[in-house]
Structures are given as C-alpha cells and as structure tokens.
Amino acid sequence: MKNPALAFLCGCLFFGQNAWSADPDIYSHSNKGAIGGADAVAYFSLKLGEDAIIGNRKYSHHYKGATWYFSSEENLKLFVASPSTYEPQFGGYCAFAVSHGFTKSINPDYWHIVDGKLYLNYNFFADRKWRKNKEQAIAHGHKNWPSALTACEAHNNCGKH
C-alpha cells in the first residue's frame, strides 16, 4: 500500500485488538495498589478538599489488573457489587494529563466527583488547571482515552511525564 496510514489501520484491524476495543487496566502505582491504595468508595462520602482515605489490606479486591484496597468491609462489598460506580475515570490516571493526550500518575488527595464520576489528578497545579474548565477537560479526556494510554505504552513511559 502506498498510503502508510491506511496500511497501519489495516494492520491494526487484521492483527488483533486495537485501542478502540481495548478495556485498559486501571493504573496501579507500584505496590500501593490501585489509585495509590485509596478507598475508591470512600471518595463518595468525603467533602471536597478532604484527603483520600487509604484502604486496609484486609479489605482487598482484584479488579482490572490491579488490587484495590478499602477502609471497611462495607466499602469492599459496595465496590464488588458495582465497580463501575466507583472506579475513577481514565483508568485512574491524572485527568488533567489525559485531557492533554498523555498519562501521569496521581496523588489520591487531588480528586473530584463530577456527575457521579471520580476524577483524580497529579498535584495541586494540575488539579487547579483542570478545575478552571473541568467540563471541557472531561470532554477532552474522554476524547483522548484510551489512546493516551496506548501512546504511553508504546513509549514505555506511562505516568512518567
């Protein structure tokens, strides 16, 4: 084929799974577990600005390639019953970074719930920029996800920006 883009697309379709059909794993930060070891369910009972509640290894669950920790048996049961209700958007990567087409690890203390969905950010500065126009950032993030993850995996630098 003389068109490299068309050849690439045909190769993706022929040789297997592509970014549009993938169900990407949730970001797991080293041995801390998914989302830095924070209890994903607990965010939904916190007041904005409160620090994340770190889970207990006694209450853990393996989901989408990561181990999730919870602060109570009740939160564990809630997550197991409906993980999509509590899992963060964009695989648990920094929402600000994904809105710009790349991935960055997160600090579980920079979080927001918008329309019942959990968003996490890397630090104060990323969080502040994301909040300035969160509706647009969310839209851009959904447009860029999961291709931002695919790009980071291709360069072997997920979360290292």
C-alpha positions, -999 to 999 in steps of 0.1 A, spaced: 0 0 0 12 35 -8 -7 51 20 11 44 53 -19 55 74 -42 31 56 -16 3 59 -13 9 97 -51 9 101 -55 -23 82 -27 -39 103 -44 -29 135 -77 -44 123 -61 -76 110 -36 -84 137 -57 -80 168 -71 -58 194 -68 -20 189 -71 10 212 -108 14 205 -118 -21 216 -94 -24 245 -105 -25 281 -75 -9 296 -63 -18 331 -67 6 359 -35 24 368 -17 7 397 10 26 414 38 2 424 29 -19 455 4 6 469 -24 -9 448 -49 8 425 -52 46 429 -24 48 454 -41 25 478 -70 49 484 -105 35 490 -124 44 458 -158 40 475 -149 64 504 -145 93 480 -182 94 476 -187 102 512 -159 128 516 -163 166 514 -144 183 486 -109 191 499 -107 162 524 -78 138 519 -84 104 505 -90 75 529 -63 49 525 -76 13 523 -67 -16 545 -50 -47 530 -75 -68 550 -103 -55 526 -89 -60 491 -103 -70 457 -85 -77 424 -102 -59 395 -90 -50 360 -54 -60 367 -49 -41 400 -55 -47 437 -80 -23 452 -80 -16 490 -109 -5 511 -113 10 545 -142 -13 555 -159 -45 546 -190 -24 536 -170 -4 511 -155 -36 497 -189 -51 492 -202 -19 475 -173 -19 451 -176 -56 442 -213 -52 436 -208 -22 412 -172 -14 404 -182 9 375 -199 32 400 -167 38 420 -137 33 397 -121 65 386 -123 78 351 -93 74 326 -80 43 343 -71 62 374 -45 84 356 -44 121 361 -75 136 345 -56 168 336 -29 148 318 -53 126 299 -72 158 288 -40 168 271 -33 134 255 -8 118 279 -8 99 312 6 109 345 4 91 379 -19 106 405 -19 118 441 -51 103 456 -57 135 476 -64 156 444 -99 143 435 -133 155 423 -166 139 417 -185 153 387 -218 139 377 -213 109 399 -178 100 384 -145 101 402 -116 121 387 -81 121 401 -51 145 394 -14 145 399 -8 175 421 -21 209 431 -11 227 399 -27 200 376 -58 200 398 -61 238 397 -58 239 359 -82 210 355 -108 228 377 -107 260 357 -126 244 329 -134 209 341 -163 203 316 -140 209 287 -112 189 303 -136 160 309 -147 161 273 -111 162 260 -102 134 284 -129 112 270 -119 120 235 -82 111 243 -90 79 263 -77 52 259 -54 64 231 -34 84 257 -27 50 274 -19 33 242 6 61 234 23 58 268 26 20 265 41 24 230 68 46 245 71 26 278 66 58 299 31 55 314 28 80 342 63 93 339 56 127 323 
